[in-house]
Amino acid sequence: AGGIPGKLVILDQRRLPEEEIYLERTTVEDLHGDIRTLAVRGAPAIGIAAAYGVVLGAVSASGGSARTAVESALSAADFLASSRPTAVNLFNALDRMRAKARHAGLDASSGTEAAGILLAEARRIHEEDEAICKAIGSNGAGLIRDGTGVLTHCNAGGLATSGFGTALGVIYAAFMRGRRFKVYADETRPLLQGARLTAWELSRAGVEYCILCDGAAGWAMRTGMIHIVVTGADRIARNGDAANKVGTYALSVLAEKHGIPFYVAAPSTTFDRDCPTGSEIPIEERSEDEVLAFMGRRTAPPGARAFNPAFDVTPAGLITGIITENGIIERPDRAGVEAAMRWGTAGKVAGQIRKPKPA
């Protein structure tokens, strides 16, 4: 309508690595389903997609008044907020789009103009994430040297963000600086985001990698294959507790046992100032069928039940540092997170943010 794109094109991550299928979405309902069923996944990518989804809502009513388009956009935002509960980037992006929609209702003279204002804001969210991920990569690259064995879990690469990644962004940045090392990618049961998506990304980038069964990570640490763990995060509490794909907490415990540094790479949009500790982070539980079947074939006995949390929470005390676009929050705790996020804190700052020197 009026030169504003009426469709959103997304790569269907459910089909990777066998097929690269792009979906054209024109309705908020379709995009909601894509987020819920993991066609789009990864905390920053979900936020970006949802921002564009609000634009789709506005475009659907852009033939009318600015008020009508804004009401449709706000309705879209409320609906998209129900798609997945854990990744706070979704809610941060939707809050920004709601605020912009309300301004558009006052400033725009037509539905088309209101939709255009929202499209510009969604593009800003997208572009900001690109810059943020590049900065995260730069800040963390010095942690990886020649010969390092790097363990990562799930997928925190370009597929999960605007295109560069958080945990994989650190890996890509080190690789681009000429470092040669090996990445060990946990397969990440039950949906194999590591074996399918991280491996797909690393192979395209030319980075040496090896896929591990999730249960092999501890032995790989014990035998000296792993020197550092770098994961992403879907929500980080005010005290530094971090929610990420289920299995991450176990890796942090194993890393501490073996004296291996454990880092989380995440943008400021993943920090939740309204969440005091990890205990308040909502943990999504997904269908039992994801565990009871494999590649569409039932593998568990009839009547079997499954516990299938999508995420777990790693306590801040097990995290060596959180790599952000502003630097590395060393030994994260509430004071350190508040200082790094500029939320304001009283008393001595125990955790410190370090801006790495170019390496």
C-alpha positions as CSV (number, residue, x, y, z in Angstrom):
1,A,0.0,0.0,0.0
2,G,1.4,3.4,-1.0
3,G,4.9,1.9,-1.7
4,I,5.1,0.1,1.6
5,P,6.0,-3.6,1.3
6,G,3.0,-5.7,2.1
7,K,4.9,-8.9,2.8
8,L,7.7,-10.2,5.0
9,V,10.1,-12.8,3.6
10,I,11.6,-15.2,6.1
11,L,13.9,-18.3,5.8
12,D,12.1,-21.3,7.2
13,Q,14.6,-22.7,9.7
14,R,12.5,-25.8,10.2
15,R,13.6,-27.0,6.8
16,L,17.4,-26.5,7.2
17,P,19.9,-27.9,6.3
18,E,18.1,-30.0,3.7
19,E,16.2,-27.2,2.0
20,E,16.5,-23.4,1.9
21,I,12.8,-22.4,1.7
22,Y,11.7,-18.8,2.0
23,L,8.2,-18.0,3.2
24,E,6.3,-14.8,2.1
25,R,4.1,-13.7,5.0
26,T,1.3,-11.1,4.6
27,T,-0.7,-11.7,7.7
28,V,0.1,-11.4,11.4
29,E,-1.5,-14.8,12.0
30,D,1.0,-16.5,9.7
31,L,3.9,-14.8,11.4
32,H,2.7,-15.7,14.8
33,G,2.6,-19.4,13.7
34,D,6.1,-19.1,12.3
35,I,7.5,-17.8,15.6
36,R,5.6,-20.4,17.6
37,T,6.7,-23.3,15.5
38,L,10.3,-22.1,15.1
39,A,10.4,-21.2,11.5
40,V,11.8,-18.0,13.0
41,R,13.8,-18.5,16.1
42,G,16.6,-16.9,18.2
43,A,15.8,-14.1,20.6
44,P,17.0,-11.1,18.5
45,A,15.5,-12.6,15.3
46,I,12.1,-13.1,17.0
47,G,12.2,-9.5,18.1
48,I,13.0,-8.2,14.6
49,A,10.4,-10.4,13.0
50,A,7.7,-9.3,15.5
51,A,8.6,-5.6,14.8
52,Y,7.9,-6.2,11.1
53,G,4.8,-8.1,12.1
54,V,3.4,-5.0,13.7
55,V,4.0,-3.3,10.3
56,L,2.0,-6.0,8.6
57,G,-0.8,-5.2,11.0
58,A,-0.7,-1.6,10.1
59,V,-0.5,-2.2,6.4
60,S,-3.6,-4.4,6.6
61,A,-5.6,-1.3,7.6
62,S,-3.5,1.4,5.9
63,G,-6.3,2.2,3.4
64,G,-8.1,3.9,6.2
65,S,-7.3,6.6,8.8
66,A,-4.1,6.8,10.8
67,R,-6.1,5.8,13.9
68,T,-7.4,2.7,12.2
69,A,-3.9,1.6,11.1
70,V,-2.5,2.3,14.6
71,E,-5.3,0.2,16.2
72,S,-4.5,-2.6,13.9
73,A,-0.8,-2.4,14.7
74,L,-1.4,-2.4,18.4
75,S,-3.7,-5.4,18.1
76,A,-0.9,-7.2,16.1
77,A,1.6,-6.4,18.8
78,D,-0.6,-7.9,21.5
79,F,-1.2,-11.0,19.5
80,L,2.5,-11.5,18.6
81,A,3.4,-11.1,22.3
82,S,1.6,-14.5,22.9
83,S,3.8,-16.4,20.5
84,R,6.6,-17.4,22.8
85,P,7.2,-16.5,26.5
86,T,10.9,-16.6,27.3
87,A,12.9,-14.4,24.9
88,V,12.6,-10.9,26.2
89,N,13.8,-9.4,22.9
90,L,10.3,-10.1,21.6
91,F,8.7,-7.9,24.3
92,N,11.3,-5.2,24.1
93,A,10.8,-4.9,20.3
94,L,7.0,-4.9,20.7
95,D,7.2,-2.2,23.4
96,R,9.2,0.0,21.0
97,M,6.7,-0.6,18.2
98,R,3.7,0.2,20.5
99,A,5.3,3.5,21.5
100,K,6.0,4.4,17.9
101,A,2.5,3.4,16.9
102,R,1.0,5.8,19.5
103,H,3.2,8.6,18.2
104,A,2.2,7.7,14.6
105,G,-1.5,8.1,15.6
106,L,-0.7,11.7,16.5
107,D,1.7,12.6,13.8
108,A,0.4,10.7,10.7
109,S,-2.3,12.1,8.4
110,S,-3.3,8.7,6.9
111,G,-3.0,5.0,7.5
112,T,-0.3,4.7,4.8
113,E,1.8,7.4,6.6
114,A,1.3,5.6,9.9
115,A,2.4,2.3,8.4
116,G,5.5,4.0,6.9
117,I,6.5,5.4,10.3
118,L,6.2,1.9,11.8
119,L,8.2,0.4,9.0
120,A,11.0,2.9,9.6
121,E,11.1,1.9,13.3
122,A,11.2,-1.8,12.5
123,R,14.1,-1.2,10.1
124,R,15.9,0.7,12.9
125,I,15.5,-2.2,15.2
126,H,16.9,-4.5,12.5
127,E,19.8,-2.3,11.7
128,E,20.6,-1.7,15.4
129,D,20.9,-5.4,16.0
130,E,23.3,-5.7,13.1
131,A,25.6,-3.1,14.6
132,I,25.2,-4.6,18.1
133,C,26.1,-8.1,17.0
134,K,29.2,-6.9,15.2
135,A,30.3,-5.1,18.4
136,I,29.6,-8.2,20.5
137,G,31.8,-10.2,18.1
138,S,34.6,-7.6,18.3
139,N,34.5,-7.5,22.1
140,G,34.7,-11.3,22.4
141,A,37.0,-12.2,19.6
142,G,40.1,-11.8,21.8
143,L,38.9,-14.7,24.0
144,I,39.6,-17.2,21.1
145,R,43.2,-17.9,20.1
146,D,44.8,-20.2,17.6
147,G,44.2,-23.8,18.6
148,T,41.3,-23.0,20.9
149,G,38.5,-25.6,21.3
150,V,35.3,-23.7,21.5
151,L,32.1,-25.3,22.7
152,T,28.7,-23.7,21.9
153,H,25.1,-24.8,22.4
154,C,22.0,-24.4,20.2
155,N,22.3,-21.7,17.5
156,A,23.2,-18.1,18.3
157,G,24.4,-17.1,14.9
158,G,23.1,-15.2,11.9
159,L,20.0,-17.3,11.8
160,A,19.1,-16.2,15.3
161,T,19.8,-12.5,14.8
162,S,20.0,-9.9,12.1
163,G,22.7,-11.9,10.3
164,F,26.0,-12.0,12.3
165,G,25.1,-13.6,15.6
166,T,26.0,-13.3,19.2
167,A,27.9,-16.4,20.4
168,L,28.7,-17.3,16.7
169,G,29.4,-13.6,16.1
170,V,32.3,-13.9,18.6
171,I,33.5,-17.0,16.6
172,Y,33.1,-15.3,13.3
173,A,35.0,-12.2,14.5
174,A,37.9,-14.3,15.7
175,F,38.0,-16.2,12.4
176,M,38.0,-13.0,10.4
177,R,41.0,-11.9,12.4
178,G,42.9,-14.9,11.1
179,R,42.6,-17.2,14.2
180,R,42.3,-20.9,13.4
181,F,40.5,-23.0,16.0
182,K,37.8,-25.7,16.2
183,V,34.2,-25.3,17.2
184,Y,32.4,-28.1,19.0
185,A,28.6,-27.7,18.4
186,D,26.3,-29.5,20.7
187,E,23.6,-31.2,18.6
188,T,21.0,-29.6,21.0
189,R,18.2,-32.1,21.5
190,P,15.4,-32.5,20.8
191,L,15.2,-30.2,17.7
192,L,18.9,-30.3,16.8
193,Q,19.5,-26.6,16.4
194,G,23.2,-27.2,16.8
195,A,23.5,-30.1,14.5
196,R,21.2,-28.6,11.9
197,L,21.6,-24.8,12.1
198,T,25.0,-24.0,13.8
199,A,26.7,-26.6,11.6
200,W,25.1,-25.2,8.5
201,E,26.3,-21.7,9.4
202,L,29.8,-22.8,10.3
203,S,30.2,-24.9,7.1
204,R,29.2,-21.9,5.0
205,A,31.6,-19.6,6.8
206,G,34.5,-22.1,6.4
207,V,35.0,-22.5,10.2
208,E,36.3,-25.9,11.3
209,Y,33.6,-27.6,13.4
210,C,32.6,-30.9,15.0
211,I,29.1,-31.9,16.1
212,L,28.8,-33.4,19.6
213,C,26.0,-35.4,21.2
214,D,24.8,-33.3,24.1
215,G,25.9,-36.0,26.5
216,A,29.5,-36.0,25.1
217,A,30.3,-32.4,26.2
218,G,31.5,-33.4,29.7
219,W,33.9,-36.0,28.3
220,A,35.2,-33.6,25.7
221,M,36.0,-31.2,28.5
222,R,37.7,-33.9,30.6
223,T,39.9,-35.0,27.7
224,G,41.1,-31.4,27.0
225,M,39.2,-30.8,23.8
226,I,37.4,-27.8,25.1
227,H,39.1,-24.6,26.3
228,I,36.1,-22.2,26.4
229,V,32.3,-22.3,26.3
230,V,30.4,-19.5,24.5
231,T,26.6,-19.5,24.4
232,G,23.8,-17.1,23.6
233,A,20.9,-16.1,25.9
234,D,17.2,-15.5,25.5
235,R,16.8,-13.4,28.7
236,I,19.2,-12.2,31.4
237,A,17.9,-11.2,34.8
238,R,19.0,-8.1,36.7
239,N,21.4,-10.2,38.8
240,G,23.1,-11.8,35.8
241,D,21.2,-15.2,35.7
242,A,20.8,-16.2,32.1
243,A,18.2,-18.2,30.4
244,N,19.2,-20.1,27.3
245,K,18.4,-23.3,25.4
246,V,17.9,-26.2,27.8
247,G,21.2,-28.0,28.4
248,T,23.1,-24.7,28.9
249,Y,23.0,-25.0,32.7
250,A,24.5,-28.4,32.6
251,L,27.4,-27.1,30.5
252,S,28.0,-24.3,33.0
253,V,28.3,-26.8,35.8
254,L,30.6,-29.0,33.8
255,A,32.7,-26.0,32.8
256,E,33.2,-25.0,36.4
257,K,34.1,-28.5,37.4
258,H,36.9,-28.6,34.7
259,G,38.1,-25.0,35.2
260,I,36.9,-23.9,31.8
261,P,35.7,-20.3,31.3
262,F,32.0,-20.0,30.5
263,Y,30.8,-16.9,28.6
264,V,27.4,-15.7,27.5
265,A,27.2,-13.4,24.5
266,A,24.1,-11.2,24.3
267,P,22.9,-7.8,23.3
268,S,21.5,-5.2,25.8
269,T,18.0,-6.0,24.4
270,T,18.3,-9.4,26.1
271,F,18.6,-8.0,29.6
272,D,15.3,-7.7,31.5
273,R,15.4,-4.9,34.1
274,D,12.0,-6.0,35.5
275,C,13.3,-9.5,36.2
276,P,15.2,-9.6,39.5
277,T,16.6,-13.1,39.3
278,G,16.5,-16.1,37.0
279,S,13.7,-17.6,39.2
280,E,11.3,-15.1,37.7
281,I,12.1,-16.0,34.0
282,P,9.2,-17.8,32.4
283,I,10.4,-21.1,31.0
284,E,8.5,-22.3,27.9
285,E,7.5,-25.9,27.9
286,R,7.0,-27.4,24.4
287,S,5.1,-30.4,23.1
288,E,6.0,-33.8,24.4
289,D,6.0,-35.1,20.9
290,E,9.3,-33.3,20.2
291,V,10.9,-35.7,22.6
292,L,8.8,-38.8,22.0
293,A,9.5,-38.8,18.3
294,F,12.5,-38.2,16.0
295,M,12.3,-37.0,12.4
296,G,8.5,-37.6,12.4
297,R,8.7,-41.2,13.7
298,R,7.6,-42.3,17.1
299,T,10.6,-43.6,19.1
300,A,9.1,-43.9,22.6
301,P,6.8,-46.7,23.8
302,P,3.0,-46.1,23.7
303,G,1.9,-44.2,26.8
304,A,5.3,-42.7,27.5
305,R,5.4,-39.1,28.8
306,A,8.1,-36.5,28.4
307,F,9.3,-33.4,30.1
308,N,10.3,-30.8,27.5
309,P,11.4,-27.4,28.8
310,A,12.8,-25.3,25.9
311,F,15.1,-23.4,28.2
312,D,17.0,-23.5,31.5
313,V,18.7,-20.8,33.7
314,T,22.4,-20.6,34.4
315,P,23.1,-18.8,37.7
316,A,25.3,-15.7,37.4
317,G,27.8,-17.4,39.7
318,L,28.7,-19.9,37.0
319,I,29.2,-17.3,34.3
320,T,32.7,-16.0,33.8
321,G,31.5,-13.1,31.8
322,I,28.7,-11.7,29.6
323,I,29.9,-10.3,26.3
324,T,27.8,-7.3,25.3
325,E,28.1,-4.6,22.7
326,N,29.5,-2.3,25.4
327,G,32.1,-4.7,26.6
328,I,32.4,-7.8,28.9
329,I,30.6,-7.9,32.2
330,E,33.1,-9.8,34.3
331,R,31.8,-12.0,37.2
332,P,28.3,-10.7,36.6
333,D,26.1,-9.8,39.5
334,R,23.3,-7.3,40.0
335,A,25.6,-4.4,40.6
336,G,27.6,-5.2,37.5
337,V,24.6,-5.7,35.3
338,E,23.0,-2.5,36.5
339,A,26.2,-0.5,35.9
340,A,26.7,-2.0,32.4
341,M,23.1,-1.4,31.4
342,R,23.2,2.1,33.0
343,W,20.1,1.3,35.1
344,G,21.6,2.9,38.2
345,T,22.9,1.1,41.2
346,A,23.9,2.1,44.8
347,G,27.0,1.1,46.6
348,K,30.1,-0.6,45.3
349,V,30.1,-2.3,41.9
350,A,31.3,-5.8,42.4
351,G,31.0,-6.9,38.8
352,Q,33.0,-4.9,36.4
353,I,32.5,-4.2,32.7
354,R,35.7,-4.5,30.6
355,K,36.2,-3.0,27.2
356,P,38.6,-5.4,25.5
357,K,41.6,-4.0,23.8
358,P,42.0,-4.8,20.1
359,A,43.6,-8.2,19.7
